[in-house]
Amino acid sequence: MSETYAGPIPKPTPETQPFWDAAKQRKLLIQRCADCGQHYFYPRPLCPHCWSRRVTWVEARGRGRLHTFTINYRPPRKFPSQDPVVIAIVELDEGPRLMTNLVDVGADPNKLRCDMPVEVVFEDVTGEVTLPKFRPASSP
């Protein structure tokens, strides 16, 4: 469990529970449509591409590219960390984009670049919640 994390804790919903359960097992799940074959994220009961209800959960490779980022130097109200945080949009190899934090790299724009390869890492923030985050990728 993280000794340093004191931020907000996600509250799983019926639609997101499989995602959070998998994260606890250090797996990154996303949804895939059985009709059109598209992967997507954020979890929802209908495919956003063709509106099919025939969707399944699949394990993502956990690799992708940094699509865009911002460095937040000023923490939100009641957020305990005073350190700069890299807020990122990662485009997974499977296609969907997700918002996350970029870790294991300095919050320095000279160390970050769009399209840099990234990989998922997991942080246990409580006994029940594990957050997927991303870091610069090691060799494939």
Residue pairs with C-beta under 8 A, 6 or more apart in sequence:
1 124
1 125
1 126
1 127
2 123
2 124
2 125
4 81
5 123
5 125
5 131
6 80
6 81
7 79
7 80
7 81
7 125
8 79
9 125
9 126
9 129
10 16
10 20
10 129
10 131
12 19
12 20
15 43
15 44
15 45
16 42
16 43
18 29
18 43
18 57
19 29
19 30
19 43
19 57
20 129
20 130
22 28
22 29
22 57
22 59
23 29
23 122
23 129
23 130
23 131
23 132
24 128
24 129
24 130
26 122
26 130
27 59
28 59
28 60
28 62
28 120
28 132
29 57
29 58
29 59
29 60
30 39
30 40
30 41
30 57
30 58
30 60
30 92
30 94
30 96
31 39
31 40
31 41
31 43
31 44
31 47
31 55
31 56
31 57
31 58
32 38
32 39
32 40
32 55
32 56
32 57
32 58
33 40
33 47
33 49
33 50
33 52
33 54
33 55
34 52
34 54
34 55
34 56
35 47
35 50
35 52
35 54
36 47
36 49
36 50
36 52
38 47
38 49
38 50
38 95
39 58
39 60
39 92
39 94
39 95
39 96
40 47
40 48
40 49
40 95
40 96
41 92
41 96
41 97
41 98
42 98
45 53
45 55
46 52
46 53
46 55
47 53
47 54
47 55
60 92
60 93
60 94
60 120
61 92
61 93
61 94
62 92
62 119
62 120
63 92
63 93
63 117
63 118
63 119
63 120
63 137
63 140
64 90
64 91
64 92
64 93
64 117
64 118
64 119
64 134
65 90
65 91
65 114
65 115
65 116
65 117
65 118
66 88
66 89
66 90
66 102
66 112
66 113
66 114
66 115
66 116
66 118
66 134
67 88
67 89
67 90
67 91
67 97
67 114
68 88
68 89
68 114
69 86
69 87
69 88
69 89
69 102
69 112
69 114
70 86
70 87
71 84
71 85
71 86
71 87
71 107
71 108
71 109
72 84
72 85
72 86
72 87
73 84
73 107
75 81
75 82
75 85
83 107
84 107
85 101
85 107
86 101
86 102
86 103
86 105
86 107
86 112
87 99
87 100
87 101
87 102
88 99
88 100
88 101
88 102
88 118
88 134
89 97
89 98
89 99
89 100
90 97
90 98
90 100
90 118
90 134
91 97
92 98
100 132
100 133
100 134
101 131
101 133
101 134
102 112
102 118
102 133
102 134
102 135
102 136
103 121
103 123
103 133
103 134
103 135
104 121
104 135
104 136
105 111
105 112
105 135
105 136
116 136
116 137
117 136
117 137
117 140
118 134
118 135
118 136
118 137
119 134
119 135
119 136
119 137
119 138
120 132
120 133
120 134
121 132
121 133
121 134
121 135
122 130
122 131
122 132
122 133
123 130
123 131
123 133
124 130
125 131
